[in-house]
Amino acid sequence: MSQKTPVYLETGKKRTFAGALDWPGWNRLGRTEEEAVQALLDAAPRYARTLAETGLDFTPPTSPEELIVVERLEGTTTTDFGAPDAMPAADRQPLDGDAVRRFETLLGAYWEALATAAQAATGKELRKGPLGGGRDLDSILEHVFSAEAAYLRRLGWKPDKVAGGSWREQIEQLRQAEMAALAAGTRGELPERGPRGGKIWPPRYFVRRAGWHILDHAWEIEDRVL
């Protein structure tokens, strides 16, 4: 009997995300639930390649029957814009050392995927969109770095200002900041509310959202390089 992969769906008015509960960062988008689940399935071999050097036991599903929907969430305007925004119930669970070590491995693999894609695209042109738009490589990387720093603040962690340097150096600075923040989470050092009472992301949701964003842009670069 094939192993089932638990999946949650986040459905907005125009778009739906499907995400693998046990593999934060593996999320794909579709116009309908069926399209989103199929997109998640189609990305499974690519996701497996991303994790190939991690030692994690990931076997990519090969049929829709191996993906089992266990939770449905209401999406937002952010969902319809093209980014996951709803939080699965599992992401509210406390964080422990085993989880942090696994998240460090996952985020490290995603950052490495981005670095590998950026290296392969350096000095090359990126394919434009249907209307001639689309960021160049430097703009994509700048966007990822800025967003990941913002995600850390949503976690309640104030990251040091990225000191510049090469994009590889900036990746390492952000990766280290993420690990420090998650380690602080196991010690109960992350706040539950923001300084003005705003909502703080739980660490597990942070990994899901941050991981998706890194990997999504790594794959974007791979797909667009000429």
Solvent accessible surface area in square Angstrom, and as a share of the most:
residue,aa,sasa,rsa
1,M,237,1.06
2,S,61,0.39
3,Q,154,0.68
4,K,96,0.41
5,T,18,0.10
6,P,39,0.24
7,V,0,0.00
8,Y,1,0.00
9,L,2,0.01
10,E,0,0.00
11,T,52,0.30
12,G,17,0.16
13,K,196,0.83
14,K,152,0.64
15,R,89,0.32
16,T,1,0.01
17,F,2,0.01
18,A,0,0.00
19,G,0,0.00
20,A,0,0.00
21,L,26,0.13
22,D,74,0.38
23,W,31,0.11
24,P,6,0.04
25,G,2,0.02
26,W,1,0.00
27,N,1,0.00
28,R,47,0.17
29,L,57,0.28
30,G,10,0.10
31,R,176,0.64
32,T,63,0.36
33,E,48,0.21
34,E,130,0.58
35,E,65,0.29
36,A,0,0.00
37,V,24,0.14
38,Q,78,0.34
39,A,26,0.20
40,L,0,0.00
41,L,15,0.08
42,D,94,0.48
43,A,10,0.08
44,A,0,0.00
45,P,66,0.41
46,R,54,0.20
47,Y,0,0.00
48,A,25,0.19
49,R,160,0.58
50,T,24,0.14
51,L,6,0.03
52,A,69,0.54
53,E,168,0.75
54,T,39,0.22
55,G,76,0.73
56,L,47,0.23
57,D,133,0.69
58,F,30,0.12
59,T,105,0.61
60,P,41,0.26
61,P,7,0.04
62,T,117,0.68
63,S,33,0.21
64,P,65,0.41
65,E,120,0.54
66,E,24,0.11
67,L,15,0.07
68,I,79,0.40
69,V,47,0.27
70,V,80,0.46
71,E,41,0.19
72,R,149,0.54
73,L,36,0.18
74,E,152,0.68
75,G,12,0.11
76,T,58,0.34
77,T,118,0.68
78,T,41,0.24
79,T,0,0.00
80,D,29,0.15
81,F,172,0.72
82,G,18,0.18
83,A,13,0.10
84,P,5,0.03
85,D,49,0.26
86,A,13,0.10
87,M,40,0.18
88,P,0,0.00
89,A,65,0.50
90,A,34,0.26
91,D,3,0.01
92,R,158,0.58
93,Q,101,0.45
94,P,117,0.74
95,L,24,0.12
96,D,74,0.39
97,G,31,0.30
98,D,98,0.51
99,A,12,0.09
100,V,16,0.09
101,R,148,0.54
102,R,71,0.26
103,F,8,0.03
104,E,70,0.31
105,T,44,0.26
106,L,0,0.00
107,L,0,0.00
108,G,21,0.20
109,A,10,0.08
110,Y,0,0.00
111,W,3,0.01
112,E,93,0.42
113,A,15,0.12
114,L,0,0.00
115,A,2,0.02
116,T,76,0.44
117,A,4,0.03
118,A,0,0.00
119,Q,102,0.45
120,A,57,0.45
121,A,0,0.00
122,T,73,0.42
123,G,85,0.82
124,K,115,0.49
125,E,111,0.50
126,L,10,0.05
127,R,118,0.43
128,K,106,0.45
129,G,32,0.31
130,P,144,0.91
131,L,180,0.89
132,G,48,0.46
133,G,40,0.38
134,G,49,0.47
135,R,107,0.39
136,D,80,0.42
137,L,22,0.11
138,D,104,0.54
139,S,45,0.29
140,I,0,0.00
141,L,6,0.03
142,E,123,0.55
143,H,56,0.25
144,V,0,0.00
145,F,16,0.07
146,S,71,0.46
147,A,16,0.13
148,E,0,0.00
149,A,15,0.12
150,A,37,0.28
151,Y,23,0.09
152,L,0,0.00
153,R,132,0.48
154,R,112,0.41
155,L,1,0.00
156,G,26,0.25
157,W,69,0.24
158,K,180,0.76
159,P,18,0.11
160,D,130,0.68
161,K,191,0.81
162,V,41,0.23
163,A,92,0.71
164,G,28,0.27
165,G,57,0.55
166,S,58,0.37
167,W,52,0.18
168,R,112,0.41
169,E,95,0.43
170,Q,38,0.17
171,I,12,0.06
172,E,71,0.32
173,Q,62,0.28
174,L,2,0.01
175,R,53,0.19
176,Q,92,0.41
177,A,18,0.14
178,E,0,0.00
179,M,20,0.09
180,A,43,0.33
181,A,0,0.00
182,L,0,0.00
183,A,33,0.25
184,A,0,0.00
185,G,16,0.16
186,T,54,0.31
187,R,146,0.53
188,G,65,0.63
189,E,101,0.45
190,L,27,0.14
191,P,60,0.38
192,E,155,0.69
193,R,141,0.52
194,G,13,0.13
195,P,137,0.86
196,R,230,0.84
197,G,35,0.33
198,G,39,0.37
199,K,164,0.69
200,I,32,0.16
201,W,18,0.06
202,P,29,0.18
203,P,27,0.17
204,R,46,0.17
205,Y,5,0.02
206,F,0,0.00
207,V,0,0.00
208,R,9,0.03
209,R,25,0.09
210,A,0,0.00
211,G,0,0.00
212,W,14,0.05
213,H,9,0.04
214,I,0,0.00
215,L,1,0.01
216,D,38,0.20
217,H,19,0.08
218,A,0,0.00
219,W,9,0.03
220,E,47,0.21
221,I,1,0.00
222,E,75,0.34
223,D,82,0.42
224,R,32,0.12
225,V,40,0.23
226,L,107,0.53
